[in-house]
Amino acid sequence: MILATVRMSIPAKKREEALKILGLTAAECRVWPGCLSSRIYEDVQEHSVLMLEERWSSQEDLERHLRSDEYYKVLLVMEMAVEQPEIRFDTISGSTGIETVEKARISVRR
């Protein structure tokens, strides 16, 4: 799985437009083959910061998306940013859930 994130600081006057574009793009992305999720987050501490997070099942699916017209819209939003956006592509080979918390908590009680 590949986790793609774009974190960007958008000026207040462009925020509504950026959210609209990213919202439509995320909705379109969710129906693409290989898209596991697509979400937009707003930073509650840094009000100008928006983050687009996408999860892809394969590198090929991600690359197809990066070449798409939908992703071009994301690039246009990045151009609105007041500073260089932070872009990351992380490959994840596995993940766990609550069982990791439970295991750690049991270790503390012993």
Order of alpha helices (4+ residues) and beta strands (2+ residues): beta-alpha-beta-beta-alpha-alpha-beta-alpha
